[in-house]
Structure formats: structure tokens, C-alpha cells
Amino acid sequence: MWGWRSVVRWRGGDYLPYRIDRETWRGGRNFPDGSRSVVLALLWGPWTARAATQPQIVRTPALEIVDAGGRTRATLDAVNGKPSLWLYGDDGGRRAGLTVGTGSVPELALLDPQGRQRILLRVGFERAAEIRIADGRGRPRLGLWVGYDDAPGVWLFDDLARPRIGMKVLTGGVPR
């Protein structure tokens, strides 16, 4: 008895188990003449054909992830050509979103339980980078940013979302 072969490597890189001793492999028993190639075809065929035809990309306009109770917990979609990922709270409302908005501007939004945007982080919109913090009605009240000239700034808004107090540090370090 020659021993046992336990695995064989196949084209896809995975391993396929088999257990055939030397005498069996040479056709001494359990293999009528010419049937060795049939056995090989049966061993190799299903796995290699499936590996060669498996899709590498899954395409869908939207993906919805639900919990065990069937409630939506996350969505990934591309509405109007703008990709977005939204996470949902226990109440089923949107709570956080990562989107690519107008002008290919990436945005991270945090929403309150009523669905109003409270914090917005953007890169590349009116400024190089900005954070906007809103009040309970969803109106911006505080803005922090770094401009395209690398100068930082702060804006405070009134209850009608009008800028009232602002400060910007210029390149030389002088506040304005």
C-alpha cells in the first residue's frame, strides 16, 4: 500500500479533498479500464467550471440591510447618480449618512431623532473643509472651516441662519 493522498490543488487556488490509494489510482480496483479520466472529470469538472464562471462584480441600484426583525438598518444606493450610505436608528429614521453630493463633494451628516441634520462635515464645497453645526430646527448656528488658502475661520449664525460674527486667520497669522 502506497499511502493516502489527502488534497489536490486546483486551478482556482482552493483545495479539493480526495482519498485514493495508489492501487486504486493505477486502476487495480474500483476503476474499470478507461474510467480514470471519467473520475478525474467528475472531480475537477464542477469546481473548475463554477470558478471560471462566477461573477466578480455584483451590480444593483440599491442595497438594503435589515436586522433579524426585518427593520432597515442601512441602505447603499446611487439616487440620481449620487452615491450614498445611510445608517438607521432603532426608530427606523435616518441617523447618519455618507454621501457624494453636487460637484462630487463628499459629505458626512449626523441627524437627530426627528431627521434634521445637526452636524455636517464637507470637503471641497464652498471651502476646502468645513463643519457646520445646526440647532434643533436644522438651521446652521456654527461653522468651522479651512479655506482653499489654508486659512481657518469661524462663523456664528443667528436664529434665522444669517452669519453674524465671523473670524478668519490670514496667512500671516493676523485675525480679521
N, C-alpha and C positions, 0 to 999 in steps of 0.2 A: 504494500500500500504506500503510495507516494505522499500522502498528506492531503490537507484540505486547502483550497483557495477560498478566501473569505470575501474579498471585494475586488471589483474591477472598475477602473476609471473609464468614464465615457466622455463623449465629445463636449457635453455641457459643463464638465468640471465636477459634477457630483459623482457619488459612488453608488454603485448598484450591487447589492449583496447577491452572491450565489455560492452554492456549496456543491461542487462536483469533484469527485476524486479522479485521479489520473486514469484509472482503468475505464471509468465511465466516459471520460473525455475522449479517449482513444477509440471509443466505440465498442469496448468489450462487453458492456451490458447496458440495457435500457436505451440503447441507440441503434436502431436498425440502420443498415447501410445508407449513407447519404442523408440521414436525418440530423446530423450535427449542424448543418447550415440552417435547417429549419429552427432548431433550438436557439441558435445564435440570433436569427431574425426575430424570434419571439422575445428573446431577452433584450435585444438592442432596439428593435423597431418602435415600440410605443413611446419610449422615453426620448429617443433622438428626434422623432417626428414632432412630438409635443414641444420639445425645447426649441426646435427650429421655427415653429410657427407661433409661439407665444408672443403676444403683443408687448412691445417695450414701453408704449405710451398709452395712458388711459385718457380719453378726451370726453369731456362733458361740460355743458354750460354752467352747471351748478352742482355743488355737493353739500348735503345737509347731514350733520352728525347729530344723532339723537341719543338720549340716555336709555336706560332699561325701561323706563316708563313711557317712552315714545316722545318725550319733550325735546324740542330743538335746543341743542346746546351750542352749536357752532354752524356757520354757513361759510362757504367759499364760493364766490361767483364772480362773474365779469359782466355786470349790467352796463349796457351802452359802451362796451369796450373798456370799462374801468374796473380793474380787479379789486376785490375787497374780501376781507376775512372779518366776520363778526362773531363775537362771543356773547352768549345769552345768560341771563341770571336765572335764579330759581323761579321767578315770576313769569318767565318767557320773554321778557323785554331785553332789547339790546343793551349791553353794558360796556363793551369795549370793541373798537373797530380799527383795523389797519387797512387803509385804502390808498389807492393811487388816483388822485383827483385830476382836475383840469390842469393842463400843462405838464402832465406826468409828475405832479408834486406828491411825494409820499406824506401821508398824514396818519397820526395815531390819535384817536379820540376816545375819551373816557366819558361815559354818560351816567347820569343819576338814575334812580329808580323810575322817574317819570319819563325817561327817554331823552332828556335835554342834555346837550353837550356841555360838560363842565370844564374839561381840560382838553386842549387841542395842541398837539405838537406837530409842526410842519417844517419841512426843509425845502427851500427853493421857491417860495411863493413871492410875496412882496419883499421879503428879506431872506438872507441866506439861511437863517434858522430862527424859529420863534416858538414861544409857548404862550398860549392865551388861556386865561382862567376866567370862567364865566360865573355869574351869580345864579341863584335858584330859578330865575326865569329864562336862563340861557343866554343872557346878554353879556358880552365881554366886559370885564372890570379891570383886569390887569394883563399887561402884555410885556413879555421879556423877549428880547431878540438880539441877534448879532446880524449886522447889515452886511452887504456884499463888500463893503470896505473894511470888514473885520472890526468895526466899532460897535460896542454893546449899547443897548438902550433899554429904557423902561418907560411904559406909558400906563397912566391910571385913567380910567374912564368913569364918567358919571352914570347915573341910573338910566339915562337914555342912550348909553353906549357911545357917547361923544368923548373924544380924548380931551382931558382937562389938564393933566400935569404930565410932562414928559421930560426925560433927561437922556442925553446921548453923550458918550465919551468919545471925543475925536481922536484921531490918530496920535496926536502929540500928548494925549492923556489929559486934555483940558475938557472939563464938563461944559456942556452947552444946553 
